[in-house]
Amino acid sequence: MKKLIAATMALSTLFFVGCGDDDDGPPPPPPLTVTADTTAAPATPLVYDDAVWTSVASTSIPIFISGSLPVSPGKSPLGPSKALAAPNSVDMQAIKKDGRLYLRFQWDDADLSMLREQWKLIEVDGFNFNRQTHLGEDQLYVLFEGATDGWDTWSWRVLTTGQLNLAEDGTISSGDTTWDGGANRAAFLNPVRNVMDSVRPRYVHVDQWQFTDDILLRSQRLDLDTAYNQVLAGRHNWDSAQTVPGWYINDDVIDWAAESRWEVQAVYNYDPGIGIPGRYTLVMARDLTTGDEADLDMSELTRMKTRVGILDDYTDLDPGSSQRHFSGDFWLALP
């Protein structure tokens, strides 16, 4: 009898130990999901404050300084960032309607950053400039897993795509970005005047010193390489520390939507706030299926693994130095 009791107690002990091993606490929370609304589409052309968004649920997506771009096994991720300027979350809404996907993002940002690599006049007499390479632009990336060659990627940049109400369409794979086909560029770097003159920009505005805006249009450039003497004659009209944009915007008449690279429409607003951080509102839209084999065909999908990244006042995805945060993976549900 004692042996039987001892055996029974031993089995009971094993049972409870086994239960203890299986009990790892509460189950993990379900994956974060943003569900697209299917009630009504925003108006065309897009506006950032379309009333249709007031009835669409908003989801807060956490983003992290340690977040990185998706990469293939064996590759080093692009990140983490050393900077802390990007926010820790972005609010996201989605609409799927009439064969088109609309996404709306809102996030805090203390400053509107669109002075990417601008030229600054540092000496009036010599008419010498310095390129401010430390200055970048605010950006948002949204990535969808499942494209043939990696993650289908929409890249919005406040200066170099946003001024034309566009976002760039491409693919990120193994940390490398490949843009979809398209012969046109939305913006161009304002280079040095020539190989013999690296202290002056190639282009200034046709209004020269009277121009004080941050946006230089292609149609309003004055070529300093051919008009240098003309501009130099009036150099004392320029103010010390006056600036010239580091990029110029391609305002040629182009059918942007005809190129896969530019199929994503985008419109934004930046509210500087009063006594509080400023806030971006960005709306992007693209057809669920585009006919381009590089794009993810979303028309038959019920959900997509998605990731969002924000770059604050920076130029690219260079690892370890960009002011960026990326989210973890979450689901975008397409009813």
N, C-alpha and C positions, 0 to 999 in steps of 0.2 A: 504493500500500500504506500509506504514512504517513497519507494522508487517511482510509483505512478504519479504521486503528487509532485515529486521533483521534476518528472518529465513534463507534466502539465504546466508547471510554472515556467519551465524553460521555453516551452512552445509559446506561452503567453508573452514572455519577455521578447522573444524573436518577433512576434506579431506586432508588438508596440514599437519596437525598434524599427521594423520595416515601415510602419506607418509614419514614424518620425522622419525617415529618410525621404519618403514621398511628399511630405508636407513642407514645401519650400516657401510657404507664405501665400499670400493672395495671388491669383493669376495676373500676368502682366496686362496692362491696359490694351485695348484693341488698337490696331494701327490707326494713326490719324487719317481721317478721310475728309476730303472736300467734295461735296456732291453738287454737280452742275444743275442749275435750275433750267427748266424747259418751258416755262410759261410764256415768256416774250423776249424778243431780241432787242438790243439797243438800237437806237436810230442810226442812220447813215447820213452823213459822215459821223464818225465816232466823236462823242464829247465825254469828258471825264466825269461830269456830274449828271449824266442821264438819269432821269427819275426812275427808270426800270430797276436800278441797282438798290433802291431803298427797300424793295421787297425780297431781295436775295440774301440768304444767310451768309454771314461772314465767319471765317475760321481764322484764328490766330495761329500762325505757323512759327514755332520757335526756330531761330537761327543762331548759330554758334560760331565763335571765333575759331574753334577747332574743326569746324566743318570743312570738307574738302570736296573737290570735284570727283565724280566717279571715274575710276581707272580700272584697267584690266589687271588680273592677277600678276604679281611680280613687278608691277610698275609702282613708282613712288607717287603718292597723291600730291596734288598742288595745294599745299597748306601745311600746317595751319598758319593763319595770319598773325603778325606781331602787333597789329594795331587794334585799337579798341573803339574806333569811331563809329563803326556800323551798329545799327540797332540790334536788339536781341529778339525781335519778332517782326513779322510782316502779316498784315491782315489780307486775306485772300477771298475773293468771290469768283464764281464761275457760272456761265450760261452756255448751254448747248441748244442751238436753235437754227433751223433752216440750213443744216449742213455746215454750220460754222461754230467755232469755239471762241468764246469771249472770256477773258480773264481780267480781273480788276485787283490791283494791289495798292495797299496804303501802308506807309511806314514813316517813322519819325527820322528827321535829318536836320541837324542844327543849321546847316548852310546849303544853299544852292551852289553846287560846284560845277562850273562849266568853263573854266579858264585853262583848259588842258594845254600845257606847253606853250603858253603865251610868251610873246616877246616884250621885254620891258626896257624902255629907254633909260640908260644909266649915265650918258654923257651927251649933252646937247651940242656942244661945239664940235665934237668929233662925230656926232650922230651915230653913237655906238649903242648897241642893244645887247641884252643878255636873255637867252632862252630860259624860261622858268620851267625846267624839266621836272621839278618836284610837284607841279600842279597837274591834276587830273580832272576827271569828270565822274559824276554819280552814274551808277549803272545797276541794272537788274537783269539777272539771268533766270530763265525758267527752263528746266530740262525734263524730257519725257523718255523713259526707258522703252526700248523696243524697236528703234530704228535699225535698219539693216547694218549700218556701220558704227553703231554706238547709241548715244543719247541724242535724240532730236532736241535742238537748242534754239531758243529765242533769246537774242541778246539786244537789250535796249540800253542806249547810252544817251544821256540828256543832251549832249552837244552833237556828237558825230552821227547819230541817227534820229534823235528826238526832234531836231529842228525841221525835219521833213515828215514828221508824223509816221515814222517807220521804226521797226525793229529788224535786226538782221537774223536770218534763218540759216542754221548750219547744223553740224554734228560734232559732238565731243566724244572722242574715243582715246583711251589710254592717255588722257590728259592733254591731247592735242585737239585743236579746233580746225575743222574744215568747213568753209562756207559753201552754201549751195551755189549753183551756177548763176552767173550774172555778170555782164560786162561793165556795169556802171557802179561807181562808188558814190556813197552819200556825202562823204567829206574827204578832204585831202589835207595832208600836212602842209603847213606854210613853211617851206624849207629855207635854208640859208640863201642869201642873194646869189652866190655862185661859189665855185670851189676855191676862189681866191679871196672871198669875203665871207667869213663865217660869223661876223658880229652884227649883221643886218639881215632882216627877213627879206624874202624874195618879193612879197606882196604887202602893200599897205592899202588902205581904203582910198578910193578916188578923192574923198574929201580930206585926205591927209590928217593934219592935226585937229581938224574940226570933228573928226569921227571919234566917239567915245563909247561906242557900243561894244559888246562882247562877241557879236556874230558878224563875221565877214562872209559875204556872199560871193560866189564865183563871178557873177556878173558885175560886181562892184570893186574888182581888184585893180590896183595900179601896179604894174610890173616895175619894181625898183631896179631891176637889172638894166632896163632900157630907159627909165625915167629918173635915174639917180641924180643927175645934175639938177633937174627940175625940183626934186624934193629937197635936195641939199641946200638950194638957194633959199628955201623957206624954213630951214631947220630951227631957227630961233623962234618960230611960232609954236614949236612943239614945247610941251611942258616936261620938266624933269619927272621921271617915273611914269610917263605916259606909256600906254601899252598898245600892242598890235596883236590880234588873235593869232594863236598858234596853229589853228586849222581854219580852212574855209569850206563853206557849205556849197554843195553842187545844186544850184537852183536852175539847171537846164530843164527844159521841158522834156520829161522822160515818162514813159509808161512803166512805172516802177513795178506794178503788180504783174507785169509780163515776165519778170525774172524771179525764179524760185527764191533767190537770195533775199528778195524784198517783198515777199508775199504777206508778211506780218505787218498789219496796220497797228499804229500805236498813237495814243494821245495822252498828254500828261498835264498836271498842274502842280505847282509848288506853292504852298501857303507858308510864308515865313513865320506866321504866328506872332502873337504879341505877349511877351513875357513867358512863352513856352517854346519848346522845340518846334521847328518848322516841320511840315508834313507833306510828303509826296502822295499824289493819287495818279496811278498809271493804269490805262486800259489798253489791252492788246487783243488782237483778233486775227484768226487765220481759218481758212476752210479746213474741215476735218480731213478731207482728202484733196491733194493738190495735183496729182498726176506726175509728180516728181519722185523717182524711186529713192532719192536720198531722204525724203520726208517720211515720217511715221504716218501710216494710214490709220486715222482715228475713227473712221466711220463705222467700223464693225466692233470696236472695243467697248467693253462695259466699264473698264477702269484702267488707269495707267499709273505705274509707279513714277512719282514726280519729285523734283527737288528744286528749291529756289535759292538763289544767291544774290547778295547785295554787295556791291563795291562802292565804298564811299571815297569820293575825290581821288580816284586812281585811274591808271591808264590801261592796265592789262592784268592777266592772271598769273603774273610772275610769282613763283612760290616764295613765301616767307616775308614778303614785303608789301603786299597789297592790303589795303584797308577793307577787308571783306569778311563777311559771314556767309555760311551756307547752312541750309536746313539739312536734317536727315531726310530719309526717304519717307514719303507719305503717298496715299492713294488719291488720285483724282477720279471720282466716279462719274460715268457718263450714262445716265439712264436711257 
